[in-house]
Amino acid sequence: MLAFRNILVPVDGSDNSQRALDYAAYLAGVCQASVGILHVVNLAAVISSVGQSNMGVYIPDRVFENLQESGQAMIDEALKQLPPTVQAQGFMKIGAPPEVIVSFCAANGYDLIVMGSRGLGTFKEIVLGSVSSYVLHRAPCPVMVTK
């Protein structure tokens, strides 16, 4: 039987992310694996919501602090939901979620990623792709996508 030792769970606060955490908790218990909870602060999304500017974009310190605080709150909540028998650690990174998830996984030796799908729908999935699709095709380990 294949036993996973290090499971990575990217969290974004969505229902699908919560379901992924539930699956990861179950698998960690069965395999006696540790769990890494990863939240990626996506500054590109913040910048695009501000609008494009030829002069560059300034993100006020308070906005950046709020993003970090809400990300840390997501991580803390996810860690609380894991059984006390599961060894877990939280991480926050800044960047584009798909690339950060794949590189973080590779750099830290995770042997499974459990993540939620975004449910964009067929057309948007084809045109835009998705975080889960990107990770599924580029991760150095198996990826379980939950819905």
JOSULRA-V147528 format. One record per backbone hydrogen bond with DSSP energy under -0.5 kcal/mol. NH is the residue of the N-H (numbers start at 1). CO is the residue of the C=O. E is the energy in kcal/mol with one decimal. If there is no record, write none. Layout:
BEGIN
nh=<NH NH>
co=<CO CO>
e=<E E>
END
This chain:
BEGIN
nh=<4 7 8 9 11 18 19 20 21 22 23 24 25 26 27 28 29 30 31 32 33 34 35 36 37 37 38 38 39 41 41 42 43 45 46 47 48 49 50 51 56 59 60 64 65 66 67 68 69 70 71 72 73 74 75 76 77 78 79 80 81 82 82 86 87 89 91 93 95 97 100 101 102 103 104 105 106 107 108 109 109 110 111 112 113 114 115 115 117 125 126 127 128 129 129 134 135 136 137 138 139 142 144 145 146 146>
co=<2 34 112 36 38 14 15 16 17 18 19 20 21 22 23 24 25 26 27 28 28 5 87 7 35 89 9 36 91 39 93 40 41 42 42 43 44 45 46 47 53 57 58 60 61 62 63 64 65 66 67 68 69 70 71 72 73 74 75 76 77 78 79 83 85 35 37 39 41 95 96 97 98 99 100 101 102 103 104 105 106 105 6 6 142 8 113 144 146 121 122 123 124 124 125 130 131 132 133 134 135 111 113 143 115 144>
e=<-0.5 -2.9 -2.9 -3.2 -2.9 -1.8 -2.2 -2.0 -2.0 -2.1 -2.3 -2.6 -2.5 -2.1 -2.9 -2.8 -2.0 -2.2 -2.9 -1.2 -1.6 -2.9 -2.6 -3.2 -0.5 -2.9 -2.2 -0.6 -2.3 -0.6 -3.2 -0.7 -1.1 -0.6 -1.1 -2.8 -2.4 -1.4 -1.2 -1.5 -0.9 -0.5 -0.7 -2.0 -2.8 -2.4 -2.1 -2.2 -2.8 -2.7 -2.1 -2.6 -2.2 -1.9 -2.2 -2.9 -2.4 -2.3 -2.6 -1.9 -1.2 -0.6 -0.9 -2.0 -0.6 -1.9 -2.7 -2.1 -2.5 -0.6 -2.5 -2.6 -1.9 -2.5 -2.9 -2.3 -2.2 -2.5 -1.4 -0.5 -0.7 -1.7 -2.3 -1.0 -1.9 -2.7 -0.5 -2.9 -2.5 -2.4 -2.2 -2.5 -3.4 -0.8 -1.3 -2.4 -2.6 -2.7 -1.8 -1.2 -2.5 -0.6 -3.3 -0.6 -2.7 -0.6>
END
